[in-house]
Structure formats: structure tokens, C-alpha cells
Amino acid sequence: MFHQTKREGSAVLIQALFRRLPWLLLALLSLLAPSLAQDNPSGLPLPRFATTRSEPINVRVGPGTKYHVAWTYLKSGIPVEIVQEFDTWRKIRDVDGTEGWVHQNLLSGTRAGYASPLMANGEIALRSSRSDEGSVRARLGAGLKVVIKECDGSWCEVTASHQDQNQRTTSYSGFMRQEELWGVYPEEVFD
């Protein structure tokens, strides 16, 4: 016959509770997740990337027109990272890390980014396929803006444009390594 002391019974109960603790915590987090998303006015994840929609755009030091203008974007399509939301205002961060506030209507979900070579003063090969063996279509210098069509977690399909001295624009489409692009997160997938 098996007999168990109160101390042994308590130890078994505590062990069982600790084995189930991770699952209990996950269940609790899944219940809290919808309420946490409600704290974010758009319901979209933070941080996330976007682009400026129009020109000019005043970037303010706070979330509202009563705040001073910190700087002004003179062109549309500039990639920015949305890092915070307050009502209809979005706190953005640019490629240099500078932050300010813009109204949500001045931003677009279009994805763009900047070429960011891993090597200082390096170039990025824009390839014909999602492979280092793909032929090189163009070489992109650091800071060149690209429009991002899609990313698979390792490679992104982009279009880069260049304007020559005679104001003629040449566009190149191809693939670049995701890690060499500011405007997407590591291993982010979208199309």
C-alpha cells in the first residue's frame, strides 16, 4: 500500500504546477494580447516601416499642430519607421535615428528603403535572382533609395532609380540581400 505524507504531496503538487507554468503563462498572454493591441490606436504592430505620402511634410516635436516644426520633408516616398502612436499622430524615426511626429494621413504603407552595404564604402550587387550566383544588374551605393516590392526573409525584390546629369531616369529591378537594406526588419516576410 502506498502512503504519502503531506510534505510529499505538496512537493508533487508544486512540481506539477511548475511543469504547467509555461503553458499557463502563454494562456494568460494570449488573453492579454487583444487588450494590449487596443492601446495602439491603429491596431497595427509597432514598430513598422512606412513612407511619406506627400510633400512638403512638417515633422513636429510633439503629437499635434501646436508643437513646433522640427524639420520638413521636401519629397514624398521617404522611408521612415513608425515607433509610437498617439491618437492620429505617428512618431517616426528616419534612417539617421532622428525622431519626430507626423499626422497619420501624411504616411503611406508603401515600402521603401535605403541600400546599406555591410562593408564601409561598399556597394550592393542588385541581382537577377534571389541568389549570390544571379547576374549583377546594377551596383547600388550606400544610401541609394529603393522601392521594395517584397521580401522573403533573406532577399528583397526592389527597384532602384538613378537620374543622370541630363535629368534622364534609369530604373533597375532585381534582388538584394535583406540584411543590406534599411527599411525592413531581419527575417521580415511580406509581399
MOBEL-V866753 format. One record per residue. N is the residue number from 1. RES is the residue in one small letter. PHI is phi in whole degrees, 0 to 359 (NA if undefined). PSI is psi in whole degrees, -180 to 180 (none if undefined). NEAR is the number of other ideal C-beta (glycine too) atoms within 8 Angstrom. Layout:
# MOBEL-V866753
n->N res->RES phi->PHI psi->PSI near->NEAR
n->N res->RES phi->PHI psi->PSI near->NEAR
This chain:
# MOBEL-V866753
n->1 res->m phi->NA psi->143 near->2
n->2 res->f phi->259 psi->128 near->3
n->3 res->h phi->236 psi->142 near->4
n->4 res->q phi->232 psi->134 near->6
n->5 res->t phi->281 psi->165 near->6
n->6 res->k phi->299 psi->-38 near->5
n->7 res->r phi->296 psi->-45 near->6
n->8 res->e phi->295 psi->-40 near->8
n->9 res->g phi->297 psi->-40 near->9
n->10 res->s phi->294 psi->-40 near->8
n->11 res->a phi->296 psi->-42 near->8
n->12 res->v phi->296 psi->-42 near->9
n->13 res->l phi->296 psi->-42 near->8
n->14 res->i phi->294 psi->-42 near->8
n->15 res->q phi->299 psi->-42 near->8
n->16 res->a phi->296 psi->-39 near->8
n->17 res->l phi->296 psi->-44 near->8
n->18 res->f phi->294 psi->-32 near->7
n->19 res->r phi->293 psi->-32 near->6
n->20 res->r phi->267 psi->-8 near->8
n->21 res->l phi->304 psi->-47 near->8
n->22 res->p phi->302 psi->-40 near->6
n->23 res->w phi->291 psi->-37 near->7
n->24 res->l phi->294 psi->-40 near->8
n->25 res->l phi->294 psi->-42 near->8
n->26 res->l phi->298 psi->-41 near->8
n->27 res->a phi->296 psi->-41 near->8
n->28 res->l phi->296 psi->-44 near->8
n->29 res->l phi->297 psi->-38 near->8
n->30 res->s phi->294 psi->-30 near->7
n->31 res->l phi->286 psi->-34 near->7
n->32 res->l phi->279 psi->-25 near->8
n->33 res->a phi->306 psi->-47 near->8
n->34 res->p phi->298 psi->-37 near->7
n->35 res->s phi->288 psi->-31 near->7
n->36 res->l phi->291 psi->-38 near->8
n->37 res->a phi->294 psi->-29 near->8
n->38 res->q phi->291 psi->-21 near->7
n->39 res->d phi->290 psi->-17 near->5
n->40 res->n phi->260 psi->112 near->11
n->41 res->p phi->307 psi->-38 near->7
n->42 res->s phi->279 psi->-21 near->6
n->43 res->g phi->77 psi->0 near->6
n->44 res->l phi->271 psi->157 near->6
n->45 res->p phi->293 psi->151 near->5
n->46 res->l phi->237 psi->142 near->9
n->47 res->p phi->285 psi->165 near->8
n->48 res->r phi->207 psi->159 near->8
n->49 res->f phi->262 psi->150 near->13
n->50 res->a phi->208 psi->-176 near->14
n->51 res->t phi->226 psi->160 near->14
n->52 res->t phi->288 psi->142 near->15
n->53 res->r phi->267 psi->-36 near->9
n->54 res->s phi->223 psi->-175 near->7
n->55 res->e phi->216 psi->144 near->8
n->56 res->p phi->283 psi->161 near->7
n->57 res->i phi->234 psi->122 near->12
n->58 res->n phi->277 psi->127 near->7
n->59 res->v phi->258 psi->125 near->12
n->60 res->r phi->254 psi->163 near->14
n->61 res->v phi->280 psi->-11 near->8
n->62 res->g phi->211 psi->172 near->7
n->63 res->p phi->277 psi->76 near->9
n->64 res->g phi->166 psi->162 near->8
n->65 res->t phi->288 psi->-14 near->4
n->66 res->k phi->284 psi->-13 near->4
n->67 res->y phi->274 psi->150 near->10
n->68 res->h phi->294 psi->152 near->5
n->69 res->v phi->280 psi->124 near->9
n->70 res->a phi->277 psi->-43 near->8
n->71 res->w phi->198 psi->172 near->7
n->72 res->t phi->230 psi->131 near->8
n->73 res->y phi->277 psi->129 near->11
n->74 res->l phi->264 psi->-11 near->5
n->75 res->k phi->234 psi->153 near->7
n->76 res->s phi->270 psi->168 near->10
n->77 res->g phi->80 psi->14 near->10
n->78 res->i phi->281 psi->127 near->11
n->79 res->p phi->288 psi->136 near->15
n->80 res->v phi->219 psi->161 near->12
n->81 res->e phi->249 psi->125 near->11
n->82 res->i phi->276 psi->121 near->14
n->83 res->v phi->247 psi->-14 near->9
n->84 res->q phi->201 psi->155 near->7
n->85 res->e phi->229 psi->144 near->11
n->86 res->f phi->216 psi->111 near->8
n->87 res->d phi->54 psi->-118 near->6
n->88 res->t phi->261 psi->12 near->6
n->89 res->w phi->253 psi->145 near->12
n->90 res->r phi->236 psi->128 near->12
n->91 res->k phi->275 psi->125 near->13
n->92 res->i phi->244 psi->158 near->15
n->93 res->r phi->233 psi->133 near->10
n->94 res->d phi->267 psi->-179 near->10
n->95 res->v phi->299 psi->-27 near->7
n->96 res->d phi->275 psi->-6 near->4
n->97 res->g phi->94 psi->1 near->6
n->98 res->t phi->285 psi->138 near->8
n->99 res->e phi->241 psi->149 near->8
n->100 res->g phi->192 psi->179 near->11
n->101 res->w phi->246 psi->138 near->14
n->102 res->v phi->224 psi->156 near->14
n->103 res->h phi->288 psi->145 near->7
n->104 res->q phi->302 psi->-31 near->9
n->105 res->n phi->292 psi->-13 near->6
n->106 res->l phi->267 psi->4 near->9
n->107 res->l phi->241 psi->153 near->14
n->108 res->s phi->233 psi->152 near->7
n->109 res->g phi->281 psi->-1 near->5
n->110 res->t phi->301 psi->140 near->8
n->111 res->r phi->259 psi->132 near->14
n->112 res->a phi->217 psi->167 near->12
n->113 res->g phi->199 psi->-176 near->15
n->114 res->y phi->237 psi->139 near->13
n->115 res->a phi->297 psi->129 near->15
n->116 res->s phi->228 psi->83 near->9
n->117 res->p phi->302 psi->144 near->11
n->118 res->l phi->291 psi->-30 near->6
n->119 res->m phi->263 psi->137 near->5
n->120 res->a phi->302 psi->138 near->4
n->121 res->n phi->59 psi->21 near->5
n->122 res->g phi->271 psi->177 near->8
n->123 res->e phi->236 psi->160 near->8
n->124 res->i phi->247 psi->131 near->11
n->125 res->a phi->280 psi->123 near->8
n->126 res->l phi->271 psi->114 near->14
n->127 res->r phi->260 psi->160 near->14
n->128 res->s phi->281 psi->-15 near->8
n->129 res->s phi->212 psi->171 near->7
n->130 res->r phi->281 psi->61 near->8
n->131 res->s phi->199 psi->147 near->7
n->132 res->d phi->293 psi->-15 near->4
n->133 res->e phi->273 psi->-11 near->4
n->134 res->g phi->296 psi->146 near->11
n->135 res->s phi->297 psi->151 near->5
n->136 res->v phi->275 psi->122 near->9
n->137 res->r phi->270 psi->-32 near->9
n->138 res->a phi->196 psi->162 near->8
n->139 res->r phi->246 psi->125 near->8
n->140 res->l phi->258 psi->129 near->12
n->141 res->g phi->278 psi->161 near->7
n->142 res->a phi->303 psi->134 near->10
n->143 res->g phi->87 psi->-2 near->8
n->144 res->l phi->290 psi->130 near->10
n->145 res->k phi->282 psi->138 near->11
n->146 res->v phi->229 psi->151 near->15
n->147 res->v phi->266 psi->131 near->10
n->148 res->i phi->259 psi->122 near->14
n->149 res->k phi->273 psi->-48 near->9
n->150 res->e phi->199 psi->159 near->8
n->151 res->c phi->223 psi->144 near->13
n->152 res->d phi->250 psi->9 near->9
n->153 res->g phi->103 psi->-21 near->7
n->154 res->s phi->233 psi->-39 near->7
n->155 res->w phi->234 psi->149 near->10
n->156 res->c phi->237 psi->141 near->15
n->157 res->e phi->269 psi->124 near->10
n->158 res->v phi->225 psi->165 near->15
n->159 res->t phi->234 psi->128 near->9
n->160 res->a phi->245 psi->139 near->14
n->161 res->s phi->239 psi->147 near->8
n->162 res->h phi->225 psi->134 near->9
n->163 res->q phi->251 psi->127 near->7
n->164 res->d phi->273 psi->-176 near->7
n->165 res->q phi->297 psi->-25 near->3
n->166 res->n phi->267 psi->15 near->4
n->167 res->q phi->67 psi->19 near->6
n->168 res->r phi->273 psi->135 near->6
n->169 res->t phi->257 psi->131 near->7
n->170 res->t phi->243 psi->132 near->8
n->171 res->s phi->246 psi->143 near->8
n->172 res->y phi->232 psi->131 near->11
n->173 res->s phi->245 psi->146 near->8
n->174 res->g phi->175 psi->-158 near->12
n->175 res->f phi->237 psi->141 near->13
n->176 res->m phi->225 psi->156 near->16
n->177 res->r phi->296 psi->135 near->9
n->178 res->q phi->298 psi->-34 near->15
n->179 res->e phi->292 psi->-14 near->6
n->180 res->e phi->253 psi->33 near->10
n->181 res->l phi->221 psi->121 near->16
n->182 res->w phi->271 psi->123 near->8
n->183 res->g phi->136 psi->-2 near->11
n->184 res->v phi->220 psi->156 near->12
n->185 res->y phi->268 psi->156 near->5
n->186 res->p phi->303 psi->132 near->5
n->187 res->e phi->65 psi->11 near->7
n->188 res->e phi->293 psi->139 near->9
n->189 res->v phi->238 psi->129 near->7
n->190 res->f phi->199 psi->160 near->6
n->191 res->d phi->216 psi->none near->5
